[in-house]
Amino acid sequence: MNNDRTRRPTSARDRAEQLFKPAAPKPAAPPAKARPLPGTREMVTLRIDSEVLAYFQDGGPGWQDRINDALRHVAKVSSPDEGMKPDELNSSNDG
């Protein structure tokens, strides 16, 4: 009988290493979400009542801006342009 060939490891260290699997690497933390810049808009999907949508759309173009203004009013959030409308902006407003 040949003792050079053994089926099992002979050292205690080899036996211990067989019992443990290598540790799996920890998953990387998700990147932090960047804060939006002031005055920028984000595209979202929003479900609102059809009557509410019709009310704002009946006013013609700019209905999304009117919805945004109404939400700002209810949320008591000040407008980044402090109420200046595009047609009010001109060189006399520079200061």
Rosetta constraint file for C-alpha pairs under 8 A:
AtomPair CA 8 CA 15 HARMONIC 7.99 0.50
AtomPair CA 9 CA 14 HARMONIC 5.77 0.50
AtomPair CA 9 CA 15 HARMONIC 5.92 0.50
AtomPair CA 10 CA 14 HARMONIC 7.08 0.50
AtomPair CA 10 CA 15 HARMONIC 7.27 0.50
AtomPair CA 11 CA 15 HARMONIC 6.41 0.50
AtomPair CA 12 CA 16 HARMONIC 6.13 0.50
AtomPair CA 13 CA 17 HARMONIC 6.13 0.50
AtomPair CA 14 CA 18 HARMONIC 6.37 0.50
AtomPair CA 15 CA 19 HARMONIC 6.81 0.50
AtomPair CA 16 CA 20 HARMONIC 6.94 0.50
AtomPair CA 17 CA 21 HARMONIC 7.81 0.50
AtomPair CA 36 CA 40 HARMONIC 6.95 0.50
AtomPair CA 38 CA 80 HARMONIC 6.95 0.50
AtomPair CA 39 CA 79 HARMONIC 7.97 0.50
AtomPair CA 39 CA 80 HARMONIC 5.49 0.50
AtomPair CA 39 CA 81 HARMONIC 7.80 0.50
AtomPair CA 48 CA 52 HARMONIC 6.77 0.50
AtomPair CA 48 CA 53 HARMONIC 6.82 0.50
AtomPair CA 49 CA 53 HARMONIC 6.44 0.50
AtomPair CA 50 CA 54 HARMONIC 6.05 0.50
AtomPair CA 51 CA 55 HARMONIC 6.16 0.50
AtomPair CA 52 CA 56 HARMONIC 6.57 0.50
AtomPair CA 53 CA 57 HARMONIC 6.07 0.50
AtomPair CA 54 CA 58 HARMONIC 5.83 0.50
AtomPair CA 55 CA 59 HARMONIC 7.20 0.50
AtomPair CA 56 CA 60 HARMONIC 7.72 0.50
AtomPair CA 56 CA 63 HARMONIC 5.15 0.50
AtomPair CA 56 CA 64 HARMONIC 7.69 0.50
AtomPair CA 56 CA 66 HARMONIC 6.88 0.50
AtomPair CA 56 CA 67 HARMONIC 6.88 0.50
AtomPair CA 57 CA 61 HARMONIC 7.27 0.50
AtomPair CA 57 CA 63 HARMONIC 5.24 0.50
AtomPair CA 59 CA 63 HARMONIC 6.62 0.50
AtomPair CA 62 CA 66 HARMONIC 6.38 0.50
AtomPair CA 63 CA 67 HARMONIC 6.24 0.50
AtomPair CA 64 CA 68 HARMONIC 6.20 0.50
AtomPair CA 65 CA 69 HARMONIC 6.09 0.50
AtomPair CA 66 CA 70 HARMONIC 6.11 0.50
AtomPair CA 67 CA 71 HARMONIC 6.17 0.50
AtomPair CA 68 CA 72 HARMONIC 6.10 0.50
AtomPair CA 69 CA 73 HARMONIC 6.17 0.50
AtomPair CA 70 CA 74 HARMONIC 6.31 0.50
AtomPair CA 71 CA 75 HARMONIC 5.94 0.50
AtomPair CA 72 CA 76 HARMONIC 5.77 0.50
AtomPair CA 72 CA 77 HARMONIC 5.04 0.50
AtomPair CA 72 CA 78 HARMONIC 6.89 0.50
AtomPair CA 72 CA 79 HARMONIC 7.39 0.50
AtomPair CA 73 CA 77 HARMONIC 6.49 0.50
AtomPair CA 73 CA 78 HARMONIC 7.89 0.50
AtomPair CA 78 CA 82 HARMONIC 6.75 0.50
AtomPair CA 79 CA 83 HARMONIC 6.26 0.50
AtomPair CA 84 CA 88 HARMONIC 6.16 0.50
AtomPair CA 84 CA 89 HARMONIC 6.93 0.50
AtomPair CA 85 CA 89 HARMONIC 6.76 0.50
AtomPair CA 89 CA 93 HARMONIC 6.36 0.50
AtomPair CA 90 CA 94 HARMONIC 7.49 0.50
